[in-house]
Amino acid sequence: MEENKINNAKAIALAKAKERAKAKAKTTTAKTIPVKNIKIEKPQADVARQYSPRDQIYVRKVSGFFQALRRKMNLFFMLGFALIPWINFNGQQAILFDVGDQRFNIFALTLWPQDLTLLAWVFIILAFSLFFVTTFLGRVWCGYLCPQTVWTFIFMWFEEKIEGSANQRKKLDQQPMNASKFQKKTLKHICWLLFSLLTSITFIGFFVPMRELIVDLVTFNASVTVTLWIVFFTFCTYGNAGWMREIMCLHMCPYARFQSAMFDQNTLTVSYDTARGENRGRRSRKADPKELGLGDCIDCSLCVEVCPTGIDIRNGLQYECINCGACVDACNEVMVKMNYPTNLISYTTETALKGKKVKILRPKLFMYAVVLVVMYGFFTANLATRVPLQLDIIRDRNTLARENIDGFIENVYTLKILNKSQHTSTYKIHVEGLKDYTWQGQQQVTVDGAKISTIAISVAVDPYELEDYKTEIDFVIQQIEPKDNDVILKQESVFFNKR
């Protein structure tokens, strides 16, 4: 009987548990959002766009004052880049950064590894010059002189001549591959590669004598190292100017990121006059914008279509803007057609847009100018006091001192004389700090320009003239032909007595 009671209690408990579970399930079902398995079909990707590293920007051609100025500046510096390696001075390439021989020739000046302080001053001056110009004129370096911008516009010129206008290029890319499209694309890339190859050879010509380089390339005698560098820079130019373009400016160039630290309210930048342009909207030429409640901007979007980085300048100052002025020229053309005042988009300052007086001479600009003057002073002083001569003294380490047949104490030295000038010079050598010494070896030596001469000499002194075991001496070398009293150098050394 007791066993039956226990079984009945278990059955009742189990039944109640089931009822509670059903009630809970109903409550949960009522509060739970029903889920359905839906099969999502993946849209078929456009193969042409699938491997594109960026959204293609089809830059529209524009003409105007700033674009003409940019083209002329680009042409001037491109000609300089192409012609400088062919200029000779004193029978050698005027500007040659010869890494193999470890010397830089800049016309009459030859710099060696020992002159790296001069090179450091040059880089410091260039950096602060960039800061000064950026604070004053904004990012004009990027828009007018940066090689990335210059080569990108050249590549776009090839693109326009072969594939047509921006709209034609866009339609061409949307078309399936056919004979005409294949021909245009192939011709464009051949032109890009050939121009990249010429650019690479010219660039290498600043580090390898240009005339020798051309002969070696034509005769297939160029070294493997030179050939690999030419191939490397060819594909770098082709990739940067042909494919990367604004990606280099937006994501890889650090200047775009830290330029804002140099900007202030009086920095000259490309800006949109919001007070005058808004509200924007389309209208006919004869319509009065005031009656329509509109500003001068007709919302034609030409400023966006001509921008090489694809931004809308009407959204305010952006780090992507390279201050090329393309949007200024495009907007001015529209303003002229609409009989509106020009410079709705212009090179102006934030202060001017607020109707306030622009402060040209301001503390930040003044400090950059002061630093530049100081840097120029240090560079000039360093260059003026530079002696185009170097002397290295190597002692005979086997025998510090020995007694010769005359009973004199003799020390042997090896002198390495570097003529850091570009012409042959004759030098006279003597010792200071010793009395009545005798000299064995050359006391006059002739060294060709940019060459090293090594001579071995010995200096002997009567031991009665030596007061200590070690005597501090100076080797003095002076240029005697061509005569120049300023070319004189002292190098410290030691004369040892025999114990």
RORO-980972 format. One record per residue: residue in three letters; z, y, x of N, C-alpha, C in turn. Coordinates in steps of 0.02 Angstrom, whole numbers, plus 50000, padded with zeros to 5 digits. Each point is the difference from the previous one (the first is absolute). Example, Ala and Ser with C-alpha at 12.3 -4.5 7.8 and 13.67 -1.06 7.14 Angstrom:
ALA503904971650660500005005949955500005006050045 SER499645005349982500035005950042500375005549961 
This chain:
MET500004994050041500005006049959500005006350043 GLU500404999850051500035005950045499325001050035 GLU499704994350016499345000550035499485003149954 ASN500014998349934499525002849952500115007549991 LYS500655002049999500155007249993499725004050059 ILE500064997150059499755003550061499255000649997 ASN499664994749978499265000249995499785005049948 ASN500365000349944499825005049948500095007150025 ALA500545001150038500135006850027499455002150049 LYS499784995250041499465001450047499355001749964 ALA499874996149945499395001149962500005006949967 ILE500605001949972500065006649968499905005550051 ALA500324999350060499945005050054499275000750023 LEU499674994350005499305000150022499565003549949 ALA500134998649935499615003149947500105007649999 LYS500635002250009500135007250003499665003350060 ALA500004996550057499675002750061499265000949988 LYS499694995149965499285000549986499855006049954 GLU500455001049951499905005649953500055006750037 ARG500515000450045500075006250039499405001250045 ALA499724994850030499415000650043499395002449961 LYS499934997249936499445002249959500065007349981 ALA500625002049984500125006949980499855004850059 LYS500234997950059499885004150059499255000450017 ALA499664994549990499274999950014499645004649952 LYS500215000249935499685004549952500115007250019 THR500645001550021500155006950020499605002150061 THR499964995550050499625001550061499275000949986 THR499744995749956499285000449983499855006549965 ALA500485002249958499885006249964499995006050046 LYS500394999750057500055005750045499504999750058 THR499694994350010499554999150057499295001949980 ILE499665003850045499305001949988499574993950012 PRO499614998149952499574994050009499515001050057 VAL499914994950040499565000250058499404995449988 LYS499425002550012499404996149992499654999350067 ASN499744994250013499614998950061499305002749989 ILE499855005350034499345003149993499624999050065 LYS499424997649996499584998950059499655006650018 ILE500185002650058499725006350022499384998650043 GLU499455002649978499394999050038499945005650052 LYS499964998050061499945004950055499325003249999 PRO499975006749996499345003249998499624998750064 GLN499374999049991499574998650058499955006250044 ALA500204999350061500015005750047499305001750023 ASP499905006450011499385002350028500014998350075 VAL499554995650020499994997750070499915005850048 ALA499585004849981499875005750044500625004350010 ARG500445000249948500605004150004500614996150026 GLN499944993249996500574995950016500235000950072 TYR499535000850045500165000550071499995007150025 SER499965004849953500005007050021500715002250017 PRO500115002850060500685002150019500235006349965 ARG499585003249963500195006249967499545001249941 ASP500195004649957499555002349947499475004450031 GLN499374998149990499465003550033499985007449978 ILE499955004450048499935007249986499295002050015 TYR499655002449950499315002250008500015007650005 VAL500005002450061500075007250012499355003549984 ARG500055005049958499425003949980499845005350052 LYS499355001150012499795005150049500155007049973 VAL500235004450045500155006849980499795004650057 SER499805005949983499825005150050500425006249988 GLY500055004050051500405006149995500225002450068 PHE500385005350001500195003250063500414995350044 PHE500504996949971500464995950040499664993550024 GLN499554997349959499654994050022499495001650054 ALA499695005949996499545002150054500405001150064 LEU500595003149994500425001150059500214993450031 ARG500214995349957500214993550025499434996450036 ARG499405000249971499434996650031499825003050068 LYS500035006650004499845003350064500524998350053 MET500645000049980500534998250048499924992750021 ASN499864995649952499904992950017499424999150047 LEU499455003649988499414999550043500165002450070 PHE500365005550006500175002750065500424995050041 PHE500524997349969500434995450037499674993250010 MET499564997949955499634993850011499535000750060 LEU499675005750005499565001250058500415000150065 GLY500595003149996500435000050059500224993050019 PHE500194996049950500204993150013499434996050032 ALA499395001149976499434996150025499755002450068 LEU500055006550016499715002750061500475000350059 ILE500665000749987500485000850055499964994450052 PRO499944993649980499964994850051499395000450045 TRP499505004049981499395000650040500035006050047 ILE500515004149996500055005950042500304998150068 ASN499675002350054500254998750067500315006350031 PHE500484998950044500325005550036500194997550070 ASN499785003650050500114998050070499744993050014 GLY499424998449970499694993650014500304994049964 GLN500445001249952500294994449963500105002249927 GLN500164995149958500085001549929500565005049991 ALA499865005349963500485005649994500664997849969 ILE499964996149945500614997649967499974992449999 LEU500434996950037500014992750006500724997750007 PHE500234996049953500674997150003499944992950029 ASP499944999850065499864993750035500644995950005 VAL500074995249954500604995949999500004995150058 GLY499414997550019499954995350055500255002850066 ASP499805006150016500225003350062500635004149990 GLN500265000049939500635003549983499965007450017 ARG499495003349975499955007250009499605003049942 PHE500175006249983499665003749947499665005950032 ASN499345000549993499635005750024499865004849942 ILE500235006150006499875005249950499715005950037 PHE499354999950008499635004950040500305000350071 ALA500285005650022500245000550069500694996950009 LEU500314997949946500684997350003499984992449997 THR500354996850046500084992749999500744998449993 LEU500174996249948500684998149987500114992650017 TRP500564998750032500184993250021500634997949962 PRO500184993650005500624997849966500615004250018 GLN499995002850061500565004350021500015006649963 ASP499465001649964499955006449964500124999149925 LEU500354994749981500104998649929500395005549965 THR500395003850038500375005549968499515005149970 LEU499455001350035499495004549973499724997349935 LEU499864993549999499734996949940500515000349943 ALA500634999250017500535000549949500025007049970 TRP499955005150043499995006949974499405001149954 VAL499434997050017499415000849957500124997149931 PHE500304994049997500144996949935500525004049960 ILE500495002750034500515004049966499685006349972 ILE499575003350039499665006149976499564998449940 LEU499644994450003499574998149943500414998749938 ALA500584996750008500424998549942500265006449968 PHE500265004650040500275006249972499445004549973 SER499414999550029499435003849973499834997449930 LEU500034993449991499884997149934500535002349951 PHE500635000150022500545002349956499905007349980 PHE499805004150049499905007149987499435001149950 VAL499444996750011499425000749956500164997449930 THR500364994449996500174997249935500465004649961 THR500495003050033500455004749966499625006149975 PHE499505002150037499635006149983499434998549951 LEU499584995050015499394998849962500004993449963 GLY500554996449999500024993749965499644994550038 ARG499734995449963499724993950030499255000950018 VAL499835005650031499295001250016499754995350054 TRP500454997650043499784995250051499674993949967 CYS500324997549947499744994149967499335001449966 GLY499945005949971499395001549962499405001950041 TYR500115002650061499445002850037499894996850069 LEU500524997450032499934997850069500204992750013 CYS500374997049956500224993250011499404995250006 PRO499974995850052499434995450007499914995549940 GLN500554997949968499934995749941499625003549945 THR500155006449989499645003949948499285001250021 VAL499895001950062499325001450024499554993949992 TRP500244994250025499584994049997499924997649928 THR500515000949958499944998049930499455003949965 PHE499985006550011499475004149969499314998250027 ILE499964998250065499364997850028499774993549967 PHE500464995449991499824993749968499815001149927 MET500345004649966499825001649931499315003249997 TRP499815003750052499335003050003499484994550003 PHE500104994950042499544994250002499974996649932 GLU500584999249968500054996849935499605003849947 GLU500065006550001499655004149951499244999950012 LYS499795000350062499285000050015499684993449982 ILE500374994550005499704993449988500094997749928 GLU500605001149972500154997349933499965005249945 GLY499985006450019499935005249949500665003649986 SER500015003749945500575004149981500594995549980 ALA500565003349983500604996249982499884995649939 ASN499685002749949499864996049940499524994350015 GLN499505001350042499524994750019500354994550040 ARG500475001950044500364995050039500454995749954 LYS500305003349951500434996449954499604995049959 LYS499425002149975499574995549961499744994350043 LEU499845001650064499764994850045500524994650012 ASP500635002150007500534995150012500134995749938 GLN499865002849940500114996249939499444995249985 GLN499435000950032499434995549989500114993350035 PRO499704994749973500014993650036499565000650062 MET500114995750047499625000350062499274998449987 ASN499565004450024499284999049996499695002450065 ALA499354999750004499665001650062500115007350020 SER499965004649952500085007150015500725001550024 LYS500484997249964500705001150019500154997050069 PHE499754994050012500114996850065499705004150057 GLN499405002749988499665004050051500405006450016 LYS500235003449948500385006250010500674998750035 LYS500344994849977500654998550030499924997950074 THR499504996050013499884997850069499845005850045 LEU499555004549977499815005850040500605004550013 LYS500425000949949500595004250008500474997250054 HIS500134993649996500474997150048499704999750071 ILE499354999250005499685000350066500095006950030 CYS499895005249960500105006950024500725001250020 TRP500474997549960500715000750017500164996650066 LEU499754994050009500154996250061499685003350061 LEU499385002449994499675003250057500375006550019 PHE500195003949950500375006150016500684998450029 SER500324994649976500644997950028499924997850072 LEU499454996650015499864997850069499905005950046 LEU499625005049978499905006150040500665003650011 THR500415000249948500665003250006500424996350051 SER500004993449997500404996050046499785000850072 ILE499344999850012499745000950068500195006950027 THR499935005149958500175006850022500745000550016 PHE500424996949959500725000250013500184996450064 ILE499714994250011500134996350062499755003950060 GLY499485004249990499735004150054500495005250026 PHE500555001249964500535004450026500464996350049 PHE499964993350001500434996050043499624996150054 VAL499354999149989499564996850049499435004850012 PRO499795001250063499455004750012499404998749954 MET499805005049962499514999149947499334997450026 ARG499755003050054499354997950026500014992850023 GLU500534998050034500064993050021500074995449939 LEU500365002349949500104996049940499344998649965 ILE499595005149993499364999149965499554995250039 VAL499975000950066499594995550042500254992849993 ASP500654999050002500284993349995499864996949932 LEU500035004149946499864997349934499264998149992 VAL499575004350026499284998649994499804993850041 THR500304999250058499834994350043500454994049988 PHE500445000449950500464994549982500464998250058 ASN500215005050038500464998950055500705002849987 ALA500125002149939500665002749983500524994550004 SER500605001950022500544995150007500234997649931 VAL500344994350001500254997249937500505004849968 THR500425003150042500515004549973499685005949964 VAL499515003250033499665005849969499654997949936 THR499674994250002499634997749941500474998849941 LEU500584996950014500474998649947500295006549970 TRP500135005050043500255006449974499475003449957 ILE499364999650020499475003049960499964996749932 VAL500024993349999499984996449937500615001849956 PHE500585000450032500625001649963499955006849967 PHE499815005250037499975006749972499425000749951 THR499484996150008499455000149951500244997849932 PHE500364994549998500234997449936500595004249973 CYS500395003150044500525004649976499695005949964 THR499485003050031499665005749969499674998049935 TYR499664994250001499664997549940500504998749944 GLY500574997050016500494998549949500365006149974 ASN500205004650046500385005949979499595004849959 ALA499405001750023499585005149966499594997049944 GLY499834993550004499584997049949500394996849943 TRP500564996850016500364996249950500695003049984 MET500385001650052500695002349988500015007149971 ARG499655004550033499945006949977500685003149982 GLU500115001749936500615003549982500634995750008 ILE499914993450006500594995750012500335001950066 MET499595001750050500285002150064500435006349992 CYS499755004749958500365006349991500634999149957 LEU499964995649950500554999549952500544995250022 HIS499824994650035500484994750013500134998550074 MET499565002350044500074998150071500145006050045 CYS499795005949981500115005950042500705002849987 PRO500435000450051500685002649988500015007549985 TYR499475003650019500005007249990500065001949926 ALA499704995849957500035001449928500724999749974 ARG500424996350035500684998949976500485005550022 PHE499925002350062500495004950024499755007249997 GLN499395001249975499745006849997500425004449954 SER500314997049948500395004149953500595003450034 ALA500234997150056500565003150036499805006650032 MET499355001150009499755006150031499765005149949 PHE499924998049937499765004549948500575004449976 ASP499835006049978500475004349964499605003849947 GLN500325004549966499685003549944499455004850023 ASN499955001350066499495004650026499464996350039 THR500004993449997499484996150034499365000249959 LEU499455001150034499355000549966499744993049984 THR499954998349937499764993449979499505000849943 VAL499624994749987499555000049942500434999149937 SER499965004849954500444999949941499615002149938 TYR500234997649944499725001649934500455005249966 ASP499695005349975500375005449966500144997849928 THR500584997149990500184997249935500045005549946 ALA500295005650018500085005449951499335002549974 ARG499515000050042499345002449979499584994449969 GLY500094993950022499564994549977500214996849935 GLU500644999949985500254996649940500015004849940 ASN499914997449940499834993149983499274998750015 ARG499874994150026499314998250017499644996949941 GLY499355000749998499604997149946499285002150005 ARG499574996049969499285001450002499835005449950 ARG499475003850018499775005349955499305002150022 SER499665003849960499335002450019500085006250045 ARG499465001950033500025005750045500155006549963 LYS499765000549938500075006249963500675000649966 ALA500374994549996500645000149964500525003850040 ASP500435003649963500555003750031500604995350006 PRO500214998250062500564995250006500655002649970 LYS500105006649998500625002649971500044998749925 GLU499425000749966499984998749928500144992649986 LEU499794995650047500114992949990500684997750025 GLY500375004750030500654998250028499964995750062 LEU499455001150039499894995950060500035004350063 GLY500124996750056499965003350064499304999450029 ASP499935001550065499345000050030499764993050019 CYS500434995150003499794993250019499654996849941 ILE499374998050009499614997049946500064992449999 ASP500444997250044500134992950002499384995950014 CYS499595002450048499384996450017500134994350048 SER500584999950033500214994750047499574999750063 LEU499615005250014499625000050062500455000250061 CYS500575003249993500465000350057500254993150019 VAL500044995449952500204993250014499424996050028 GLU499405001249974499414996150020499795001450072 VAL500145006050026499795001650068500554998750051 CYS500604998049977500564999050046499924993550038 PRO500015000150066499924993750038500594995349995 THR500585002449977500584995649991500134998549926 GLY499595002849955500034998349929500595002749962 ILE500285005750021500585002849964499785005649954 ASP500445001949955499895005749955500445005750024 ILE499705005050031500385005550030500375003949946 ARG499814999349937500335003749946500704997349986 ASN500154994250029500674997249991500505002750051 GLY499785004750041500455002950049499884997350070 LEU500375002650048499944998050070500194992750008 GLN499564996150033500114992850010499874998350073 TYR500374995150025499914998350071499314997150014 GLU499654997749948499324997350011499495005450015 CYS500155006249984499525005550010499905001350074 ILE499385000250023499855001250071499745007150012 ASN500035004349949499805007050008499285000950024 CYS499554995749976499305000650021499645005649962 GLY500275002249943499705005549962499424998049955 ALA499874993549993499444997949957500125002049928 CYS500624999449976500155001949930499945007649991 VAL500145003850052499935007349996499275001949988 ASP499554997050040499285001649993499744997649933 ALA500214994149977499764997349936500235004449942 CYS500635002050001500275004249946499685006950000 ASN499885002850059499695006650003499294999949971 GLU499634994550012499334999449970500055000249924 VAL500484996549972500094999949927500205006949974 MET500465003350036500235006649979499425005149999 VAL499554999550050499435004550002499544998749940 LYS499894993749983499574998349944500315002349933 MET500664999949997500345002049939500135007549997 ASN499815003650052500125007250006500755001650000 TYR500394995650031500725001050008500135002150072 PRO500575003150014500185001550070500074993550039 THR499825000250063500054994150043500724998950023 ASN500094994850040500644998350031500544998049950 LEU499784996549947500504996749958500364994750042 ILE499624996650043500284995850053499835003450065 SER500485001150042499875003850061500514998350054 TYR499855002650060500504999750054500495005749989 THR500594998349979500505005149985500704997150014 THR500505003949984500694997950012500384999749935 GLU500554996550001500434999749940500285006949983 THR500155003850051500255006849989499485004449966 ALA499374999550023499465004049970499884998149927 LEU500054993549984499904997849931500555002749954 LYS500585001450029500545002949960499955007649995 GLY499475002850032499915007249998500435003950049 LYS500284996650049500435003250049499625001250065 LYS500285004050044499695001550064500094994350049 VAL499454998150032500014994550048500295002350066 LYS500464996150027500315001650065499654995850054 ILE499595003350039499644996450053500464998650059 LEU500355005250024500474999250056500684997949972 ARG500144993650004500624997349974500354996050055 PRO500644998649994500394997050055499714993550025 LYS499794995449955499754993650023499375000850042 LEU499545004349976499385001150037500145003550067 PHE500475004749999500185003550061500304995250051 MET500424995349979500314995350046499484995350030 TYR499534997749959499474995850027499595003950053 ALA499875006449987499635004150047500385000850066 VAL500655001149994500425000850060500004993650041 VAL500094994349966500004993650036499334998850034 LEU499455001849966499344999250030499925004250063 VAL500235006249997499965004450059500404997150058 VAL500604997549985500424997050052499664993950030 MET499724995749957499654994050024499405001850043 TYR499625005049979499435002350040500255002650068 GLY500575003450000500285002550062500184994450048 PHE500344994949975500194994350041499374996450027 PHE499514999249957499394996550021499645004050054 THR499945006649990499665004250050500375000050066 ALA500675000449998500395000050061499934993350037 ASN500024994649961499934993450030499324999150032 LEU499485002649966499324999450026499905004450061 ALA500305006050000499915004750055500354997650063 THR500574996749993500384997750058499804992950022 ARG499544997149966499784993250017499625000050066 VAL500194995650046499654999350064499534994049995 PRO499355001150012499524994549993500024995250060 LEU500604997850016500094995850059500634995949990 GLN499984993850024500604995949996500064996050065 LEU500624999350024500144996450062500554994949985 ASP499854993750015500504994649995500124997350070 ILE500644999250018500194997850067500334993149994 ILE499734995350039500274993250001500234998550071 ARG500634998550008500274998450066499844992850019 ASP499994998850066499944993250025500684996649991 ARG500034995249955500654997049982500194994350047 ASN499544997850043500184994750048500455002750055 THR499835005950025500405003250053500105007249982 LEU500625001949983500135006949982499895004750059 ALA500224997950059499925004150060499944995450061 ARG499625002450049499924996150061499915004850059 GLU500114997450059499945004050061499324998550033 ASN499605005250012499354998950031500054999850076 ILE499444999450034499994999250073500245006350035 ASP500005005749966500235006250031500755001149988 GLY500324995449965500715000749986500145004249939 PHE499485001949963500095004049939500124995349940 ILE500355002749950500114996449938499405001249954 GLU499724994549976499385000549961500104997149930 ASN499755003749950499974997649930499284999849977 VAL499834994849962499314999149976499985001249925 TYR499485003849979499925001749929499284998749979 THR499914998449936499344999649969499955005549948 LEU499505004350008499915005749954499414998749953 LYS500145000849936499464999449950499885007049972 ILE499415002750012499835006849981499504999749942 LEU500205002949944499575000249941499735007049990 ASN499345000650004499675006449987499875000449925 LYS500405004049964499955000449927499485005049976 SER499655003250048499465004649981499354996149995 GLN499465003549983499354996949992499545001150060 HIS500245003250054499585001250058500344997250063 THR499604998750051500264997350063500425005350036 SER500584998050025500455004750032500264996950065 THR500175004550048500304998050064500715002650002 TYR500464995750022500715001850000500294999150070 LYS500505004250015500374999650063500714997949984 ILE500264995350043500664997249987500465001450060 HIS500625001849986500505000650052500694998649971 VAL500504999650045500684998249980500475005850012 GLU500445001349952500535004950008500684996550002 GLY500455002450043500664996950005500134996450064 LEU499494999550044500064996750065499785004850055 LYS500334999550058499825004250057499614995950052 ASP499475003050026499614997150054499824992749987 TYR499704998849942499784993249984499284999050023 THR499824993850010499314998250015499714996249941 TRP499375000849992499664997349940499434995550024 GLN499984994049973499444995550013499664998449933 GLY499365001349998499614999149939499675006549980 GLN499664999949943499635005949977500475005449977 GLN499875006150023500365005849975499575004249953 GLN499364998549998499545002949952499624994449966 VAL499945000449935499664994849963499575003249946 THR499414997349990499535002449948499984994849944 VAL500105002449939500034995649942499495002449949 ASP499604995449975499525001749948500365001849935 GLY499655003749957500295002049936500194994049958 ALA500595000349970500264994649957500044993450036 LYS500175000150065500054993950039500684999850036 ILE500174994050025500624999050037499824997950071 SER500345003050048499924998150070500664997450026 THR499994994450036500604996950028499975000250075 ILE500505002850033500035000350073500684997750024 ALA500004996950059500624997950031500145004550060 ILE500625002550004500195004650055500694997950025 SER500155002250061500674998950028500255006650028 VAL500655001149993500335006050025500534997850050 ALA499995002950060500474998150053500395006250022 VAL500654999150013500455005550018500454997750057 ASP500145004650047500484998650054500684998749968 PRO500344994550015500644998449967500535005450011 TYR499945004050053500485005450012499945005649948 GLU499435000149966499895005149948500294997849932 LEU500214993749996500254997449936500755000050000 GLU500305003549954500725000549997500324994449958 ASP499644997749950500274994949955499544993949998 TYR500274994849969499594993949992499415001349953 LYS500105004349949499475001449951499895007549996 THR499375002150007499825007049998499525001349941 GLU500185004849957499565001849944499415004250026 ILE499394997949983499405003550022499555001349940 ASP499505004350010499495001549949499324999250031 PHE499564996249966499304999950018499665005649961 VAL499645004350036499665005749970499254999050007 ILE499655000349944499284999249999499705006249968 GLN499505002950033499705006349976499254999550004 GLN499675002749949499275000049999499745005550046 ILE499554998150046499715004950046499265001149988 GLU499684995649964499295000949984499844996449935 PRO499745003649950499935007349998500685003450002 LYS500035005750033500625003450013500345002049935 ASP500624997749992500395001849940500744999350018 ASN500325005750012500704999950022500484997649945 ASP499774999949937500434997849946500054992449995 VAL499524996650030500014992649998500414997550059 ILE500644999549991500464997750052500544995849966 LEU500194994650032500474995449969500504997450051 LYS500634999749981500524997250042500274993649967 GLN500094994950043500264993749975500584997850044 GLU500574998849971500594998150038499954992850026 SER500314998950059500044993350029500594999950048 VAL500064994550037500574999050044499754997550068 PHE500315002450053499874997550067500634996650026 PHE499944993650018500584996150022500044999650076 ASN500605000350025500144998950071500154992750011 LYS499904997650061500154993150016500744999450014 ARG500324995049970500724999150009500174997950071 
